[in-house]
Amino acid sequence: QMSNSSSSTEFFLLAFADTRELQLLHFWLFLGIYLAALLGNGLIITTIACNHHLHTPMYFFLLNLSILDLGSISTTLPKSMANSLWDTRAISYAGCAAEVFLFAFLAGAEFSLLTIMAYDRYAAICRPLHYGTLLSLKACFHMAGAAWGSGILNATLQTVSTFSLPLCQGNAINQFFCEIPQILKLSCSHSYLRESGILLVSVSLALGCFLFIMLSYVQIFRAVLRIPSEQGRHKAFSMCLPHLAVVSLFISTAVSAYLKPPSISSPSLDLVVAVMYSAVPPALNPLIYGMRNQELKDAL
């Protein structure tokens, strides 16, 4: 392990276990999660792309969500699986920077997209007569473009600020992928403040999105409760609940990873939380949407 060097050529990721059996167990476990995510998201992408009935704003955004989910889980799990399989821990400096950039990009874009999906639900339920104008084909493409663009902006800010910090605490990252909070722990203490500023920008953007989603849902539920027929209410709720479940999963796991106080931080807890927010949502999202959505099930 190299210490007192800010020009490490490689980092060492956390080894899940020292014994071969446990390493292989970790490999098979991650492989299972990864294949579930590939299969689920792959099915959703194919179904929406090939079925003309599903060429509506709601499914267009769901298609984007599945692409982002596939990307984000492919950024973190394969490298960790390969390391377990070949009994190594190393990741190159460039590989680590690529992981940080791609993960920040895809997670940022996904949160923006979930915000747009809340707006789509709001327009469908609260402004049904203007839905066609509010979410025209052009508007949908612009919104999706904005979501992907905000992801790139977030990732560039995060990656540049993280990797411009001098590292004095060695080069062993206490996580199975290059996670920003863990890389920051390797930085010299005085440079931590600048990075906190960048994190603050991201957190305030995320907070803005979160408030927008919450406000949309307050309006949606008020409108739904005014629907006279029970069937109509049921249809409206079944339209919104999957999205709300996905948002809750995404926010609760990300917040616990990035905003938990250092005092309750332990390697095993950090690890569980990282698996929860990086691997579980991409694998569960297709299930949440698929099970609650009759149109999607019929198309499948």
JOJORA-V248144 format. One record per helix or strand. SS is the DSSP state (H for helix, E for strand). FROM is the first residue (numbers start at 1). TO is the last residue. If there is no record, write none. Layout:
ss=<SS/SS>
from=<FROM/FROM>
to=<TO/TO>
This chain:
ss=<E/H/H/H/E/H/H/H/E/E/H/E/H/H/H/H/H>
from=<10/20/52/57/90/93/128/137/167/172/180/187/189/230/262/267/294>
to=<12/50/54/86/92/126/134/163/167/172/184/187/225/258/264/292/299>
